[in-house]
Amino acid sequence: MMPGMGRGVNPRQMKQAMKRMGISQEEMKGVEEVVIRTADKEYVIKDAAVTCITMQGQKSYQVAGETEVRDRQAPKEEAPGIPEEDIQLVMSQTGASQEKAVQALLECDGQPAEAILKIMSG
């Protein structure tokens, strides 16, 4: 136990003690949400109060707020034989959704240029 912890701690003295020990903390502004993903769940903390604590060059984050726990869905299956780069290229050039880009690539035998023309002319 640190001296003086039994009674009210002076915030100014605490800040000075932390500075002497090389500990700094800073509240992060404008945080909208914090998401922690595990293999099967997502923990979503909206309007979170986040404090970054730096001690000996190592950063730790303290997060406070209301938590919503969600089950994670299995990742979407990629279209068989169509590289993700081709799907992304068609999407970026046309503004199409992933589903529409994949459909066009399937109809054009996986040729990105043809798929782009197909979407743009359709």
C-alpha positions as semicolon CSV with decimal commas, in nm:
position;residue;x (nm);y (nm);z (nm)
1;M;0,000;0,000;0,000
2;M;0,129;0,346;-0,087
3;P;0,164;0,601;0,190
4;G;-0,140;0,827;0,218
5;M;-0,374;0,583;0,042
6;G;-0,584;0,528;0,355
7;R;-0,717;0,882;0,350
8;G;-0,818;1,107;0,060
9;V;-0,545;1,130;-0,204
10;N;-0,450;1,472;-0,328
11;P;-0,479;1,451;-0,710
12;R;-0,190;1,697;-0,754
13;Q;0,040;1,487;-0,534
14;M;-0,067;1,171;-0,718
15;K;0,012;1,332;-1,054
16;Q;0,356;1,440;-0,928
17;A;0,428;1,090;-0,793
18;M;0,327;0,934;-1,125
19;K;0,552;1,179;-1,312
20;R;0,847;1,085;-1,089
21;M;0,786;0,717;-1,167
22;G;0,772;0,789;-1,542
23;I;0,400;0,725;-1,573
24;S;0,179;0,952;-1,781
25;Q;-0,186;0,931;-1,872
26;E;-0,394;1,107;-2,131
27;E;-0,766;1,089;-2,200
28;M;-0,845;1,024;-2,565
29;K;-1,098;1,273;-2,704
30;G;-1,373;1,199;-2,956
31;V;-1,388;0,821;-2,909
32;E;-1,708;0,693;-3,069
33;E;-1,673;0,324;-2,990
34;V;-1,423;0,056;-2,895
35;V;-1,454;-0,295;-3,042
36;I;-1,280;-0,598;-2,895
37;R;-1,303;-0,907;-3,118
38;T;-1,250;-1,261;-3,002
39;A;-1,287;-1,576;-3,210
40;D;-1,661;-1,593;-3,151
41;K;-1,775;-1,262;-2,997
42;E;-1,748;-0,884;-3,037
43;Y;-1,754;-0,656;-2,735
44;V;-1,873;-0,312;-2,849
45;I;-1,833;-0,020;-2,607
46;K;-2,014;0,290;-2,739
47;D;-1,929;0,644;-2,621
48;A;-1,635;0,493;-2,437
49;A;-1,414;0,689;-2,200
50;V;-1,061;0,583;-2,298
51;T;-0,746;0,670;-2,105
52;C;-0,401;0,593;-2,248
53;I;-0,146;0,519;-1,975
54;T;0,223;0,516;-2,070
55;M;0,465;0,348;-1,832
56;Q;0,827;0,277;-1,926
57;G;0,742;0,321;-2,296
58;Q;0,460;0,065;-2,282
59;K;0,107;0,190;-2,355
60;S;-0,201;0,053;-2,182
61;Y;-0,559;0,157;-2,248
62;Q;-0,829;0,180;-1,986
63;V;-1,181;0,167;-2,133
64;A;-1,504;0,247;-1,951
65;G;-1,860;0,244;-2,083
66;E;-2,169;0,036;-2,156
67;T;-2,082;-0,289;-2,333
68;E;-2,286;-0,475;-2,593
69;V;-2,180;-0,834;-2,664
70;R;-2,248;-0,972;-3,011
71;D;-2,188;-1,313;-3,162
72;R;-1,951;-1,300;-3,458
73;Q;-2,065;-1,438;-3,789
74;A;-1,851;-1,672;-3,990
75;P;-1,647;-1,483;-4,249
76;K;-1,800;-1,461;-4,595
77;E;-1,680;-1,726;-4,832
78;E;-1,479;-1,598;-5,123
79;A;-1,599;-1,665;-5,473
80;P;-1,437;-1,987;-5,593
81;G;-1,135;-1,920;-5,813
82;I;-1,172;-1,541;-5,814
83;P;-0,885;-1,354;-5,644
84;E;-0,985;-1,098;-5,380
85;E;-0,773;-0,837;-5,564
86;D;-0,992;-0,875;-5,876
87;I;-1,310;-0,833;-5,671
88;Q;-1,167;-0,522;-5,504
89;L;-1,057;-0,381;-5,842
90;V;-1,404;-0,422;-5,993
91;M;-1,565;-0,270;-5,681
92;S;-1,329;0,031;-5,677
93;Q;-1,369;0,102;-6,050
94;T;-1,746;0,069;-6,060
95;G;-1,870;0,147;-5,709
96;A;-2,054;-0,186;-5,716
97;S;-2,121;-0,399;-5,411
98;Q;-1,908;-0,707;-5,348
99;E;-2,194;-0,934;-5,450
100;K;-2,247;-0,749;-5,779
101;A;-1,871;-0,750;-5,853
102;V;-1,846;-1,125;-5,788
103;Q;-2,151;-1,194;-6,005
104;A;-2,005;-0,990;-6,293
105;L;-1,668;-1,166;-6,261
106;L;-1,838;-1,506;-6,266
107;E;-2,035;-1,409;-6,577
108;C;-1,715;-1,282;-6,746
109;D;-1,501;-1,589;-6,670
110;G;-1,303;-1,400;-6,404
111;Q;-1,186;-1,122;-6,638
112;P;-1,183;-0,795;-6,437
113;A;-1,182;-0,563;-6,741
114;E;-1,485;-0,737;-6,892
115;A;-1,664;-0,737;-6,557
116;I;-1,603;-0,361;-6,519
117;L;-1,739;-0,295;-6,870
118;K;-2,039;-0,521;-6,800
119;I;-2,131;-0,330;-6,483
120;M;-2,065;0,013;-6,636
121;S;-2,281;-0,060;-6,942
122;G;-2,560;-0,229;-6,746
